[in-house]
Every structure is written in C-alpha cells, then in structure tokens.
Amino acid sequence: MTKDPAQGYAALFRSSPFLDLTGPFYSKGKGQSPSIGLRVLDHHLNARGLVHGGVLLTMADIAL
C-alpha cells in the first residue's frame, strides 16, 4: 500500500498534530474549489473495514 499522493495532488498545505495522526491528507486546486484527497490506510478503517466516518468528516472540515 502506498502513501504517495494520486497524480496532481500534493501534501496538504497545512498541518496540525490532529491531522498528522489522522492523515496523510493531500490537496489540489486553490481558492473556491480545492480538492482534498486521502490514500486509505489501515488506521483509517473502522471495525467493519470501511473508512471511519470521523475521517470523512475531517476531510469535510479541511475543505471548508
């Protein structure tokens, strides 16, 4: 499994201790239409093997 960003994405433009624990997050674009990305890793999954809702809400928070 790779932590490298998808084509066109770069490491998120900001960081914090929380984002460092829950990421790595990536972004592309600026201004009114940024796109936030994430390579799903084992620590992003809940007990059912799906991306944890908190991770998705964190991505929404970053985008806003």
C-alpha positions as CSV (number, residue, x, y, z in Angstrom):
1,M,0.0,0.0,0.0
2,T,1.4,3.4,-0.9
3,K,1.3,6.7,0.9
4,D,2.1,8.6,-2.3
5,P,-0.5,11.1,-3.5
6,A,-2.5,10.5,-6.6
7,Q,-1.5,12.3,-9.7
8,G,-2.0,16.1,-9.4
9,Y,-2.2,16.0,-5.6
10,A,0.5,17.3,-3.1
11,A,0.8,17.1,0.6
12,L,-1.9,19.1,2.3
13,F,-1.0,22.8,2.5
14,R,-1.4,22.9,6.3
15,S,-0.9,20.6,9.2
16,S,-1.7,20.1,12.9
17,P,-1.0,17.4,15.5
18,F,-4.5,16.0,14.8
19,L,-4.1,16.0,11.0
20,D,-0.7,14.4,11.4
21,L,-2.3,11.5,13.3
22,T,-5.3,11.1,11.0
23,G,-3.7,11.7,7.6
24,P,-1.8,11.8,5.4
25,F,-4.1,14.2,3.6
26,Y,-3.5,15.7,0.1
27,S,-4.9,18.6,-1.9
28,K,-5.0,20.1,-5.3
29,G,-6.5,23.3,-6.5
30,K,-6.9,26.5,-4.6
31,G,-9.5,29.2,-3.8
32,Q,-13.1,28.3,-4.2
33,S,-12.6,24.8,-5.5
34,P,-10.0,22.8,-3.6
35,S,-10.0,19.1,-3.7
36,I,-9.0,17.1,-0.7
37,G,-7.6,13.6,-1.0
38,L,-6.6,10.6,1.1
39,R,-5.0,7.3,0.4
40,V,-6.9,5.0,2.7
41,L,-4.6,3.1,5.1
42,D,-5.4,0.6,7.8
43,H,-5.6,3.2,10.5
44,H,-8.5,4.9,8.6
45,L,-10.8,1.9,8.8
46,N,-13.4,1.0,11.4
47,A,-14.2,-2.5,12.7
48,R,-16.2,-3.3,9.6
49,G,-13.3,-2.5,7.3
50,L,-14.8,0.7,6.0
51,V,-13.4,4.3,6.2
52,H,-14.4,5.6,9.6
53,G,-17.0,8.4,9.5
54,G,-14.7,10.6,11.5
55,V,-12.1,10.5,8.8
56,L,-14.7,11.6,6.2
57,L,-15.9,14.5,8.5
58,T,-12.3,15.5,9.0
59,M,-11.9,15.8,5.2
60,A,-15.0,17.9,5.0
61,D,-13.7,20.1,7.8
62,I,-10.4,20.6,5.9
63,A,-12.3,21.5,2.7
64,L,-14.4,24.1,4.5
